[in-house]
Amino acid sequence: MAIRVLIADDSVSIRELLRWQMERLGYEVVGEAENAGQLVSLFRALRPNVVTLDLVMPNEDEMDALTAFRIIKKEAPWIPILVLSAVPFNKTRELFLEEGAFDYVVKPFGRNLKDALRKLERAFPDLRPQGLLGRVRKAY
């Protein structure tokens, strides 16, 4: 079973990069949101296993990233949310981690994204992605 991921970022290029990176590791990207309102709607419709959240996105329908984060955590507190943001401030990082973010990775990602995804695999072994290693093992 692949980890079903919903990506939220206003940058098309970042969404493409995240999709490529996650699919390469065996995750299934089930949707992409470009603002917080769209994220909540897609979350409710698609029911992903994991959400990635950019903090600096356009506010649509008076909803910002923190509000979307809180809605998702209230409706599904078990869903890990990876905050992937260019906001490097410790206060912001601490706020999201205290409110239940699975991890907080500052852009540009580099190795930090891979580390966060591996941390996710360890925390949720039942949702371990079937990436290259998993496909090789299944072939034998």
Secondary structure, 3 states (H helix, E strand, C coil): CCCEEEEECCCHHHHHHHHHHHHHCCCEEEEEECCHHHHHHHHHHHCCCEEEECCCCCCECCECHHHHHHHHHHHCCCCCEEEEECCCCHHHHHHHHHCCCCEEEECCCCHHHHHHHHHHHHHCHHHCCCCHHHHHHHHC
